[in-house]
Amino acid sequence: MTEIERIDQLREELHRHNYNYYVLNAPEITDQEFDKLMRELQDLEEKHPEHRDENSPSMRVGSDINKNFTQVLHKYPMLSLANTYSEAEVTEFYDRVKKSLNEDFEICCEMKYDGTSISLTYENGKLVRAVTRGDGVQGDDVTDNVKTIRSIPLVLHGKGYPESFEIRGEILMPWMVFEELNKEREAREEPLFANPRNAASGTLKLQNSAIVASRKLDAYLYYLLGDHLPCDGHYENLKEAEKWGFKISDLTRKCKTLQEVFDFIKYWDVERKNLPVATDGIVLKVNSLRQQRNLGFTAKSPRWAIAYKFQAEQALTRLNKVTYQVGRTGAVTPVANLDPVQLSGTVVKRASLHNADIIEGLDLHIGDMVYVEKGGEIIPKIVGVDKDARIMIGDKVKFVTHCPECGSKLVRYEGEAAYYCTNDVACPPQIKGKIEHFISRKAMNIDGLGPETVDQFYQEGLIHDVADLYLLKTSDIINLERMGEKSAENIIKGIEQSKEVPFERVLFALGIRFVGETVAKKVAKAFKSMDDLAEASLDDLIHVDEIGEKIAQSILLYFASPKNRDMIERLRVAGVRLEADEEDISDHTDKLAGKSIVISGVFTHHSRDEYKELIEKHGGKNVGSISSKTSFILAGDNMGPSKLEKARKLGVAIVSEEEFLQMIE
């Protein structure tokens, strides 16, 4: 046997042993024997660099060469799931699906593992790319780090897998590994990780893959995507993926009734505490991919899946003091500082108090023993006070009257719970918050900049608003503390690249109150440029779909400020895109102008969301319910009988899928 043949033999053998140990949990050889084979392979590969293979088992040990991550667009957006917290909400989801599909369906119930999401792409049976969720549209390429996770196959075995496909899952740090890691960090006097999710996420983003390899991450895969999948059933596809070498949770169940779903939830609400990895709920998915396509998506999440979050645990601890944080909009949020307490696998020292009304309602005093809960929120909250434990307590907690950062008097607007600092010109947290929002991933996505860098540039007097970023030069920042030549160049390069960000994201980046990501898209489509928007009247604005008077007034208020108009002018001079590109609007027509359209039924050629997009592109308006003002119903198969009856009663036209497509051609 030649050395090249021996390399191939060793690679095949080590891939098999790796799968047996990390996925099947059934090793055939000892660790020492495995290590001996690995060393032999590494020695031979070093002698024969011409026979290098990116998916060799030797790649799992990682490299100590630091690498910057490149960003990759997701072929399919990685949306988050809508959360539910009660059986009533699960029933509502089930009934919505039943009503929309108007046919039998199954629900696949899966454990909701509490880790960090990953998307893996395989071509011809080999792992070619691993990308983090990022902002859902694009994420970081972390392929080298993921190759060190031994439960993720580098080369598939078995047969029947598509030539090209994507599989998604959760990268986890098991409880045992997490506890060992924190013990080591404590011994070195390093900050401890708050929970396994943070530890897994932080590890995956390390630039040294050798350290990633040492952290013993694990992974469960839970969703297959591609054009030529083996089955229409999601559950059945996972079973096929298991045969190819993927670690698929054997706890997943397919349910035919709502009662079966509730039985699964109730069982795992208790038993999950015995699992070796962190979980925080159950994911419910409609099993049929055809039915998933027909149910479609909202702007943020699929309509065919939800996450049921387990009820939060409570802990009792002492309130030591209340501090106040100022956000980018000037809203002042009170934060309770507590004696450290263990809660849902994390150590809690701070909890949100939300606003003055919450403080008053709780009748809080410094020194109170308080109940802390960590539910759907990342920051825990105080839900009650043990008034029987009041023996020696301090002053009653009263909300501050002046901004804790700049001293300006706080105001409370009618109908709002929060107090605001209105000094947006000179209040540091507001200025820095607006800049941090501007550079964020979903906005201008300026690589290399983060809250610490923004704070540093602000303290040095280099930036006072977002437009100042475009005046920065490498020479301005290269000599700052913790700033090397490469970092400085990357920041300036990132700022320059942000000039290509489309108009709708620039609009979102400005941080106009109530103008979130979805509203910014609607406004950008309606007004095409910043100049058009700046000159829009209240009437112009409220005629845009989903723009009410509250949002419209906020936009008018923003452009009424000379300071904001001056900043936009400086962004224009810098070369930031302040109008829609011709390409963005070239496929828009007015063929459906003035028409209000209801979508109902199951479709063949496009999903519901795609039809909604087509309606908007051609000037129409999507409406949810049938009325005398409805222009027509775009109807697929299995249209609900009640909608059909109402349409006939009101004389509303029913248009088939084919007729609609001809209409907009």
C-alpha positions as CSV (number, residue, x, y, z in Angstrom):
1,M,0.0,0.0,0.0
2,T,1.4,3.4,-0.9
3,E,1.4,6.3,1.6
4,I,-1.3,8.1,-0.5
5,E,-3.5,5.0,-0.3
6,R,-2.8,4.8,3.5
7,I,-3.9,8.5,3.9
8,D,-7.2,7.7,2.2
9,Q,-7.7,4.6,4.3
10,L,-7.0,6.4,7.5
11,R,-9.3,9.3,6.6
12,E,-12.2,6.8,6.0
13,E,-11.4,4.9,9.2
14,L,-11.2,8.0,11.4
15,H,-14.4,9.4,10.0
16,R,-16.2,6.2,10.9
17,H,-14.7,6.0,14.4
18,N,-15.6,9.7,15.0
19,Y,-19.3,9.0,14.0
20,N,-19.4,5.9,16.3
21,Y,-18.1,7.9,19.3
22,Y,-19.8,11.3,19.0
23,V,-23.1,10.5,17.3
24,L,-23.9,6.9,18.1
25,N,-22.1,7.0,21.5
26,A,-20.8,3.5,20.7
27,P,-16.9,3.6,20.3
28,E,-15.2,0.6,18.7
29,I,-11.6,1.5,19.7
30,T,-10.0,3.2,22.7
31,D,-9.0,6.9,22.9
32,Q,-5.4,6.0,22.7
33,E,-5.9,3.9,19.6
34,F,-7.8,6.8,18.0
35,D,-5.1,9.3,18.8
36,K,-2.4,6.9,17.4
37,L,-4.3,6.7,14.1
38,M,-4.8,10.5,14.0
39,R,-1.0,11.1,14.6
40,E,-0.2,8.7,11.8
41,L,-2.6,10.6,9.4
42,Q,-1.1,14.0,10.4
43,D,2.4,12.8,9.8
44,L,1.5,11.4,6.4
45,E,-0.4,14.5,5.4
46,E,2.5,16.7,6.3
47,K,4.7,14.6,4.0
48,H,2.2,14.8,1.2
49,P,0.8,18.4,1.1
50,E,-0.3,17.8,-2.5
51,H,-3.0,15.4,-1.1
52,R,-4.5,18.0,1.2
53,D,-8.3,17.6,1.9
54,E,-10.3,20.4,3.6
55,N,-12.6,17.7,5.0
56,S,-9.9,15.4,6.5
57,P,-10.5,14.2,10.1
58,S,-7.2,16.1,11.0
59,M,-9.0,19.4,10.4
60,R,-11.0,18.8,13.6
61,V,-8.0,19.7,15.8
62,G,-8.1,23.3,14.6
63,S,-5.4,25.8,13.9
64,D,-3.8,28.5,16.0
65,I,-3.8,31.0,13.0
66,N,-6.2,33.8,13.7
67,K,-8.8,34.5,11.0
68,N,-11.3,37.3,10.4
69,F,-14.8,36.1,9.5
70,T,-16.3,37.0,6.2
71,Q,-20.1,37.5,5.8
72,V,-22.2,35.2,3.7
73,L,-25.8,35.8,2.5
74,H,-28.2,33.0,3.5
75,K,-29.8,31.3,0.5
76,Y,-32.9,30.9,2.7
77,P,-33.4,33.6,5.4
78,M,-32.9,32.3,9.0
79,L,-36.0,33.7,10.7
80,S,-36.7,33.6,14.4
81,L,-39.8,31.8,15.7
82,A,-42.8,33.4,17.4
83,N,-42.9,32.6,21.1
84,T,-45.8,31.3,23.1
85,Y,-46.1,30.8,26.8
86,S,-49.4,29.1,27.4
87,E,-51.5,26.2,26.3
88,A,-54.1,28.7,25.1
89,E,-51.6,30.2,22.7
90,V,-50.6,26.8,21.4
91,T,-54.3,26.0,20.8
92,E,-54.6,29.4,18.9
93,F,-51.6,28.4,16.7
94,Y,-53.1,24.9,16.0
95,D,-56.5,26.4,15.1
96,R,-55.0,29.0,12.8
97,V,-53.1,26.3,10.9
98,K,-56.2,24.1,10.7
99,K,-58.3,27.0,9.4
100,S,-55.7,28.1,6.9
101,L,-54.9,24.7,5.5
102,N,-58.5,23.3,5.6
103,E,-57.0,19.8,5.4
104,D,-55.4,17.2,7.7
105,F,-51.9,18.0,9.1
106,E,-49.3,16.6,11.5
107,I,-47.2,18.6,14.0
108,C,-43.6,17.7,14.6
109,C,-42.6,18.4,18.2
110,E,-38.9,19.0,18.9
111,M,-36.8,20.1,21.9
112,K,-35.8,23.7,21.8
113,Y,-32.1,23.5,22.5
114,D,-30.6,26.6,24.0
115,G,-27.5,27.2,22.0
116,T,-26.4,29.2,18.9
117,S,-28.0,28.6,15.5
118,I,-25.9,27.4,12.6
119,S,-26.5,26.7,8.9
120,L,-24.4,24.0,7.2
121,T,-24.1,23.6,3.5
122,Y,-23.1,20.2,1.9
123,E,-22.2,19.6,-1.7
124,N,-21.5,16.1,-3.1
125,G,-21.5,14.8,0.4
126,K,-18.9,17.2,1.9
127,L,-19.3,20.1,4.3
128,V,-18.4,23.2,2.3
129,R,-19.7,26.1,4.5
130,A,-20.9,26.8,8.0
131,V,-22.6,30.2,8.6
132,T,-24.0,31.7,11.8
133,R,-27.6,33.1,11.9
134,G,-26.3,36.7,12.0
135,D,-29.2,39.1,11.3
136,G,-31.2,36.3,9.5
137,V,-30.2,37.6,6.1
138,Q,-26.5,37.1,6.4
139,G,-24.1,35.6,8.9
140,D,-20.5,34.9,9.6
141,D,-18.6,32.1,7.8
142,V,-17.3,30.0,10.7
143,T,-16.5,26.8,8.7
144,D,-13.0,26.3,10.2
145,N,-14.4,26.5,13.7
146,V,-17.4,24.2,13.0
147,K,-15.1,21.6,11.5
148,T,-13.6,21.1,15.1
149,I,-17.1,20.0,16.4
150,R,-16.9,16.2,16.2
151,S,-20.6,15.5,16.1
152,I,-20.9,17.4,12.8
153,P,-19.9,15.2,9.8
154,L,-17.3,16.5,7.4
155,V,-18.0,13.8,4.9
156,L,-21.5,12.1,4.7
157,H,-21.9,8.3,4.6
158,G,-24.8,6.2,3.4
159,K,-26.6,7.2,0.2
160,G,-29.6,9.1,-1.1
161,Y,-28.5,12.6,0.0
162,P,-29.1,15.5,-2.4
163,E,-26.1,16.8,-4.5
164,S,-26.5,20.1,-2.7
165,F,-28.5,20.9,0.5
166,E,-28.5,22.9,3.7
167,I,-29.1,21.6,7.2
168,R,-29.7,23.8,10.2
169,G,-29.3,23.2,13.9
170,E,-28.1,24.4,17.2
171,I,-24.5,24.4,18.5
172,L,-24.4,23.6,22.2
173,M,-22.0,23.4,25.1
174,P,-23.1,20.5,27.4
175,W,-23.6,21.4,31.1
176,M,-20.6,19.3,32.2
177,V,-18.2,21.1,29.7
178,F,-19.7,24.5,30.7
179,E,-19.0,23.9,34.4
180,E,-15.5,22.7,33.7
181,L,-14.8,25.7,31.5
182,N,-16.0,28.1,34.2
183,K,-13.9,26.4,36.8
184,E,-10.8,26.9,34.6
185,R,-11.7,30.6,34.0
186,E,-12.3,31.2,37.7
187,A,-8.8,29.7,38.5
188,R,-7.3,32.1,35.9
189,E,-9.4,35.0,37.3
190,E,-11.2,35.5,34.0
191,P,-14.8,36.5,33.7
192,L,-17.2,33.6,33.9
193,F,-19.7,32.7,31.2
194,A,-23.3,33.5,32.2
195,N,-24.8,30.3,30.6
196,P,-24.0,27.5,28.1
197,R,-25.6,29.5,25.3
198,N,-23.3,32.5,25.7
199,A,-20.3,30.1,26.1
200,A,-21.2,28.3,22.9
201,S,-21.8,31.5,20.9
202,G,-18.6,33.1,22.2
203,T,-16.6,30.0,21.4
204,L,-17.9,29.8,17.9
205,K,-16.8,33.3,17.2
206,L,-13.2,32.8,18.4
207,Q,-10.6,33.5,15.7
208,N,-8.4,30.7,16.9
209,S,-9.9,27.4,15.9
210,A,-7.5,25.4,18.1
211,I,-9.2,26.9,21.2
212,V,-12.6,26.1,19.7
213,A,-11.5,22.5,19.3
214,S,-10.6,22.4,23.0
215,R,-14.0,23.6,24.1
216,K,-15.8,20.3,23.2
217,L,-18.9,21.8,21.6
218,D,-21.8,19.6,20.4
219,A,-24.6,20.0,17.9
220,Y,-28.1,18.8,17.1
221,L,-29.5,19.3,13.6
222,Y,-33.2,20.0,13.1
223,Y,-34.1,21.3,9.7
224,L,-33.3,20.3,6.1
225,L,-33.6,22.7,3.2
226,G,-33.0,22.2,-0.6
227,D,-34.5,21.7,-3.9
228,H,-34.4,17.8,-4.0
229,L,-35.1,16.6,-0.5
230,P,-36.0,12.9,-0.1
231,C,-39.5,13.5,1.5
232,D,-42.3,16.0,1.8
233,G,-42.3,15.3,5.6
234,H,-40.0,17.3,7.8
235,Y,-39.7,14.5,10.4
236,E,-39.1,11.9,7.6
237,N,-36.3,14.1,6.2
238,L,-34.6,14.2,9.6
239,K,-34.7,10.4,9.8
240,E,-33.0,10.3,6.4
241,A,-30.4,12.8,7.5
242,E,-29.7,10.6,10.5
243,K,-28.7,7.8,8.1
244,W,-26.2,10.2,6.4
245,G,-24.3,10.7,9.7
246,F,-26.0,13.8,11.3
247,K,-26.8,13.9,15.0
248,I,-30.6,14.2,15.1
249,S,-32.4,14.3,18.5
250,D,-34.1,11.0,19.2
251,L,-36.6,13.0,21.4
252,T,-38.4,14.4,18.4
253,R,-42.0,13.2,18.0
254,K,-44.7,13.5,15.3
255,C,-48.2,14.3,16.7
256,K,-51.6,13.9,15.0
257,T,-53.7,15.7,17.6
258,L,-53.5,18.7,19.8
259,Q,-53.7,16.5,22.9
260,E,-50.6,14.6,21.8
261,V,-48.8,17.9,21.5
262,F,-49.8,18.9,25.1
263,D,-48.7,15.4,26.4
264,F,-45.3,16.0,24.8
265,I,-45.0,19.5,26.3
266,K,-46.1,18.3,29.8
267,Y,-43.6,15.4,29.9
268,W,-40.6,17.4,28.9
269,D,-41.4,20.4,31.1
270,V,-40.2,18.1,33.9
271,E,-37.8,15.7,32.3
272,R,-35.8,18.3,30.4
273,K,-34.0,19.0,33.7
274,N,-32.3,15.6,33.4
275,L,-30.9,16.3,29.9
276,P,-27.1,16.9,29.4
277,V,-27.7,20.2,27.5
278,A,-29.8,23.3,28.1
279,T,-33.3,23.5,26.7
280,D,-35.9,26.3,27.1
281,G,-38.9,25.0,25.3
282,I,-40.5,22.9,22.6
283,V,-40.7,23.8,18.9
284,L,-43.8,22.9,17.0
285,K,-43.7,22.6,13.2
286,V,-46.2,21.6,10.6
287,N,-44.7,18.5,9.2
288,S,-45.5,18.7,5.5
289,L,-43.1,20.9,3.5
290,R,-45.9,21.5,1.0
291,Q,-48.2,22.8,3.8
292,Q,-45.3,24.9,5.2
293,R,-44.9,26.6,1.8
294,N,-48.6,27.4,1.6
295,L,-48.8,28.8,5.2
296,G,-45.8,31.0,4.4
297,F,-44.2,33.6,6.6
298,T,-44.8,36.9,8.4
299,A,-42.1,39.6,8.2
300,K,-40.3,38.0,11.2
301,S,-41.3,34.3,11.5
302,P,-42.8,31.3,9.7
303,R,-46.6,30.8,10.1
304,W,-46.0,27.0,10.2
305,A,-43.9,26.9,13.4
306,I,-43.9,28.3,16.9
307,A,-41.7,27.9,20.0
308,Y,-43.5,27.1,23.3
309,K,-41.3,28.5,26.1
310,F,-41.4,26.7,29.4
311,Q,-42.7,28.7,32.3
312,A,-40.0,30.8,34.0
313,E,-38.4,29.7,37.2
314,Q,-38.4,32.2,40.2
315,A,-35.8,32.9,42.8
316,L,-35.9,35.1,46.0
317,T,-33.1,37.6,46.6
318,R,-32.4,41.0,48.1
319,L,-32.7,44.4,46.4
320,N,-29.6,46.4,47.1
321,K,-30.2,49.6,45.0
322,V,-31.8,50.9,41.8
323,T,-29.8,52.4,39.0
324,Y,-31.1,54.1,35.8
325,Q,-30.1,53.5,32.1
326,V,-30.7,56.0,29.3
327,G,-31.4,54.5,25.8
328,R,-30.8,56.0,22.4
329,T,-34.4,57.4,22.3
330,G,-33.9,59.1,25.7
331,A,-36.1,56.5,27.5
332,V,-34.9,56.0,31.1
333,T,-35.1,52.4,32.3
334,P,-34.7,51.5,36.0
335,V,-32.6,48.5,36.8
336,A,-32.6,46.6,40.1
337,N,-29.2,45.6,41.5
338,L,-29.5,42.4,43.5
339,D,-27.6,39.9,45.6
340,P,-26.4,37.3,43.1
341,V,-28.8,34.3,42.8
342,Q,-28.9,31.2,40.6
343,L,-31.9,31.2,38.1
344,S,-32.5,29.0,35.1
345,G,-28.9,28.0,34.8
346,T,-27.5,31.5,35.2
347,V,-26.3,33.8,38.0
348,V,-28.6,36.9,38.1
349,K,-27.3,40.2,39.6
350,R,-29.6,42.7,37.8
351,A,-33.2,42.8,36.9
352,S,-35.3,45.2,34.8
353,L,-38.0,47.3,36.6
354,H,-39.3,48.6,33.3
355,N,-40.8,51.9,34.4
356,A,-42.1,54.1,37.2
357,D,-45.5,52.5,37.3
358,I,-44.0,49.0,37.9
359,I,-41.9,50.4,40.8
360,E,-45.0,52.0,42.3
361,G,-47.1,48.9,41.8
362,L,-44.5,46.7,43.6
363,D,-44.2,49.2,46.5
364,L,-40.4,48.6,46.4
365,H,-38.0,49.5,49.3
366,I,-34.3,49.2,49.3
367,G,-33.5,45.9,51.2
368,D,-36.7,44.2,50.2
369,M,-36.6,40.4,49.5
370,V,-37.9,40.2,45.9
371,Y,-39.0,37.4,43.6
372,V,-37.1,37.4,40.3
373,E,-38.2,35.6,37.2
374,K,-36.6,34.9,33.9
375,G,-39.2,34.2,31.3
376,G,-39.1,35.2,27.6
377,E,-36.9,38.2,28.4
378,I,-33.1,38.1,28.3
379,I,-33.0,40.5,31.3
380,P,-34.7,39.0,34.3
381,K,-37.6,40.9,36.0
382,I,-38.9,41.4,39.5
383,V,-42.4,40.0,39.7
384,G,-43.2,40.4,43.5
385,V,-42.0,41.3,47.0
386,D,-41.9,39.1,50.1
387,K,-43.5,41.7,52.4
388,D,-43.5,39.3,55.3
389,A,-39.7,39.4,55.2
390,R,-39.7,43.2,55.9
391,I,-37.8,43.6,59.1
392,M,-35.2,46.3,58.4
393,I,-35.6,48.0,55.1
394,G,-34.4,51.2,53.6
395,D,-36.1,54.1,51.7
396,K,-39.0,53.6,49.4
397,V,-37.8,53.5,45.7
398,K,-38.9,56.6,43.8
399,F,-38.3,57.2,40.2
400,V,-35.6,59.9,39.4
401,T,-36.8,63.3,38.2
402,H,-33.7,64.3,36.2
403,C,-31.5,62.4,33.7
404,P,-28.8,60.4,35.5
405,E,-26.4,61.2,32.7
406,C,-26.8,64.8,31.7
407,G,-29.0,66.2,34.5
408,S,-31.9,67.4,32.2
409,K,-35.4,67.3,33.6
410,L,-37.3,64.2,32.6
411,V,-40.6,64.3,30.8
412,R,-43.4,61.8,30.5
413,Y,-45.5,62.0,27.3
414,E,-49.3,61.4,27.4
415,G,-50.2,57.8,27.0
416,E,-46.7,56.5,27.6
417,A,-45.2,54.6,30.5
418,A,-41.6,55.7,30.2
419,Y,-39.9,59.0,31.2
420,Y,-37.6,60.6,28.7
421,C,-34.6,62.8,28.6
422,T,-35.2,65.3,25.8
423,N,-31.6,66.5,25.6
424,D,-30.8,64.4,22.4
425,V,-28.1,67.0,21.5
426,A,-25.8,66.6,24.5
427,C,-26.8,63.5,26.4
428,P,-24.0,61.0,25.9
429,P,-25.9,57.7,26.0
430,Q,-28.4,59.0,23.5
431,I,-25.7,60.1,21.1
432,K,-23.7,56.9,21.4
433,G,-26.9,54.8,21.3
434,K,-27.9,56.4,18.0
435,I,-24.5,55.7,16.5
436,E,-24.5,52.1,17.8
437,H,-27.9,51.6,16.1
438,F,-26.6,53.2,12.9
439,I,-23.7,50.8,12.6
440,S,-25.6,47.7,13.6
441,R,-25.9,44.7,11.3
442,K,-29.5,45.3,10.1
443,A,-28.7,49.0,9.5
444,M,-25.4,50.1,8.0
445,N,-23.5,47.0,9.1
446,I,-20.1,48.7,9.6
447,D,-17.6,45.9,10.3
448,G,-15.1,46.4,13.0
449,L,-17.1,48.9,15.0
450,G,-18.9,48.1,18.2
451,P,-20.2,49.8,21.4
452,E,-16.7,49.9,23.0
453,T,-15.1,51.5,19.8
454,V,-18.0,54.0,19.5
455,D,-17.5,55.0,23.2
456,Q,-13.7,55.4,22.6
457,F,-14.2,57.5,19.5
458,Y,-16.8,59.7,21.3
459,Q,-14.6,60.1,24.4
460,E,-11.7,61.2,22.1
461,G,-14.0,63.8,20.4
462,L,-13.7,62.1,17.0
463,I,-17.5,61.6,16.5
464,H,-20.6,63.5,17.7
465,D,-23.2,62.0,15.4
466,V,-23.4,59.4,12.7
467,A,-22.3,61.7,9.8
468,D,-18.9,62.2,11.6
469,L,-18.1,58.5,11.0
470,Y,-17.6,59.4,7.3
471,L,-15.0,62.0,8.1
472,L,-12.7,59.5,9.9
473,K,-9.3,58.6,8.4
474,T,-7.0,55.8,9.3
475,S,-4.5,58.3,10.7
476,D,-7.2,59.6,13.2
477,I,-7.6,56.3,14.9
478,I,-4.5,54.2,14.3
479,N,-2.7,55.5,17.5
480,L,-5.7,55.0,19.8
481,E,-5.4,52.5,22.7
482,R,-6.2,48.9,21.6
483,M,-6.2,49.9,17.9
484,G,-3.7,48.4,15.6
485,E,-3.0,49.2,11.9
486,K,-5.1,46.3,10.6
487,S,-8.1,47.2,12.9
488,A,-8.0,50.8,11.9
489,E,-7.9,49.9,8.2
490,N,-10.8,47.5,8.6
491,I,-13.0,50.1,10.3
492,I,-12.3,52.7,7.6
493,K,-13.0,50.1,4.9
494,G,-16.2,49.1,6.6
495,I,-17.4,52.7,6.8
496,E,-16.6,53.1,3.1
497,Q,-18.5,49.9,2.1
498,S,-21.5,51.1,4.1
499,K,-22.1,53.8,1.4
500,E,-23.5,50.9,-0.8
501,V,-26.2,50.0,1.8
502,P,-29.7,50.4,0.1
503,F,-31.9,53.3,0.9
504,E,-34.4,51.4,3.0
505,R,-31.7,50.3,5.4
506,V,-30.2,53.8,5.6
507,L,-33.7,55.0,6.6
508,F,-33.9,52.3,9.3
509,A,-30.4,53.3,10.5
510,L,-31.3,56.9,11.2
511,G,-33.2,55.6,14.2
512,I,-36.4,57.6,13.7
513,R,-38.7,56.7,16.5
514,F,-41.3,54.0,15.6
515,V,-39.6,53.4,12.2
516,G,-38.4,49.8,12.5
517,E,-37.1,47.6,9.8
518,T,-40.5,46.7,8.3
519,V,-41.8,50.3,8.4
520,A,-38.6,51.6,6.8
521,K,-39.1,49.2,3.9
522,K,-42.7,50.4,3.4
523,V,-41.7,54.1,3.6
524,A,-38.8,53.6,1.3
525,K,-41.0,52.0,-1.3
526,A,-43.6,54.8,-1.1
527,F,-41.2,57.8,-1.2
528,K,-38.1,56.5,-3.2
529,S,-35.8,59.2,-1.7
530,M,-34.9,61.0,1.5
531,D,-35.8,64.3,-0.2
532,D,-39.3,63.1,-1.1
533,L,-39.8,61.8,2.5
534,A,-38.5,65.1,4.1
535,E,-41.1,67.0,2.1
536,A,-44.0,64.6,2.8
537,S,-47.1,65.9,4.6
538,L,-49.1,64.1,7.3
539,D,-51.7,63.1,4.7
540,D,-49.0,61.7,2.4
541,L,-47.5,59.6,5.2
542,I,-50.7,58.1,6.6
543,H,-51.7,56.9,3.1
544,V,-48.8,54.5,3.2
545,D,-49.8,51.0,4.1
546,E,-49.4,50.3,7.9
547,I,-48.3,53.9,8.6
548,G,-50.6,55.4,11.2
549,E,-50.7,58.9,12.7
550,K,-48.3,58.0,15.5
551,I,-45.5,56.9,13.1
552,A,-46.3,59.8,10.6
553,Q,-46.0,62.4,13.4
554,S,-42.7,60.9,14.5
555,I,-41.3,61.2,10.9
556,L,-42.5,64.8,10.6
557,L,-40.9,65.7,13.9
558,Y,-37.6,64.1,12.9
559,F,-37.4,66.2,9.6
560,A,-38.6,69.3,11.4
561,S,-35.2,69.4,13.3
562,P,-32.6,71.5,11.6
563,K,-29.9,69.4,13.3
564,N,-31.3,66.2,11.7
565,R,-31.6,67.8,8.2
566,D,-28.0,69.1,8.5
567,M,-26.8,65.6,9.4
568,I,-28.6,64.0,6.4
569,E,-27.0,66.6,4.2
570,R,-23.6,65.6,5.5
571,L,-24.4,61.9,4.8
572,R,-25.3,62.9,1.3
573,V,-22.0,64.7,0.8
574,A,-20.2,61.6,2.2
575,G,-21.9,59.5,-0.5
576,V,-24.4,57.5,1.5
577,R,-27.4,56.3,-0.6
578,L,-30.4,58.5,0.1
579,E,-32.6,57.3,-2.7
580,A,-33.8,53.9,-4.1
581,D,-31.7,52.4,-6.7
582,E,-33.3,52.0,-10.2
583,E,-32.9,48.3,-9.8
584,D,-34.9,48.3,-6.6
585,I,-37.9,49.8,-8.3
586,S,-37.6,48.6,-11.9
587,D,-40.0,45.7,-11.5
588,H,-42.7,47.8,-9.8
589,T,-45.9,48.7,-11.7
590,D,-49.3,50.3,-11.0
591,K,-51.3,47.4,-12.5
592,L,-53.0,46.8,-9.1
593,A,-53.1,50.5,-8.0
594,G,-56.0,51.3,-5.7
595,K,-57.0,47.6,-5.3
596,S,-57.5,46.0,-1.9
597,I,-56.9,42.2,-2.2
598,V,-57.5,39.3,0.2
599,I,-55.5,36.1,-0.2
600,S,-57.1,32.8,0.8
601,G,-56.4,29.1,0.2
602,V,-53.5,26.9,-0.7
603,F,-51.4,27.8,-3.8
604,T,-49.3,25.9,-6.4
605,H,-47.0,28.4,-8.1
606,H,-46.0,30.7,-5.2
607,S,-46.4,30.9,-1.4
608,R,-48.8,33.4,0.2
609,D,-45.9,35.7,1.2
610,E,-44.6,35.7,-2.4
611,Y,-48.1,36.7,-3.6
612,K,-48.3,39.5,-1.0
613,E,-45.0,40.8,-2.3
614,L,-46.2,40.7,-5.9
615,I,-49.4,42.6,-4.9
616,E,-47.3,45.3,-3.3
617,K,-44.8,45.5,-6.2
618,H,-47.7,46.1,-8.6
619,G,-49.3,48.8,-6.4
620,G,-52.0,46.8,-4.7
621,K,-52.8,46.6,-1.0
622,N,-53.0,43.4,1.1
623,V,-55.9,43.3,3.5
624,G,-56.8,40.5,6.0
625,S,-60.6,40.4,5.9
626,I,-63.3,40.7,3.3
627,S,-65.5,43.8,3.2
628,S,-67.5,45.7,0.6
629,K,-64.2,47.6,-0.1
630,T,-62.4,44.5,-1.1
631,S,-61.5,44.6,-4.9
632,F,-61.1,40.8,-5.3
633,I,-60.0,37.6,-3.5
634,L,-56.9,35.8,-4.8
635,A,-58.1,32.3,-4.2
636,G,-56.1,29.0,-4.1
637,D,-57.4,25.5,-3.3
638,N,-59.3,24.8,-0.2
639,M,-60.5,28.3,0.3
640,G,-62.4,28.6,3.6
641,P,-66.2,28.1,3.2
642,S,-67.0,31.1,5.4
643,K,-64.9,33.4,3.3
644,L,-66.4,32.0,0.1
645,E,-69.9,32.7,1.5
646,K,-69.1,36.2,2.6
647,A,-67.6,37.0,-0.8
648,R,-70.7,35.8,-2.6
649,K,-72.9,37.8,-0.2
650,L,-70.9,41.0,-0.8
651,G,-70.4,40.4,-4.6
652,V,-66.6,40.3,-4.3
653,A,-64.9,38.8,-7.3
654,I,-62.8,35.6,-6.9
655,V,-59.7,35.4,-9.0
656,S,-57.7,32.2,-9.5
657,E,-53.9,31.9,-9.2
658,E,-53.5,31.6,-13.0
659,E,-55.9,34.6,-13.6
660,F,-53.9,36.7,-11.1
661,L,-50.5,35.9,-12.7
662,Q,-51.9,36.8,-16.2
663,M,-53.3,40.1,-14.7
664,I,-49.8,41.3,-13.5
665,E,-47.8,40.0,-16.5
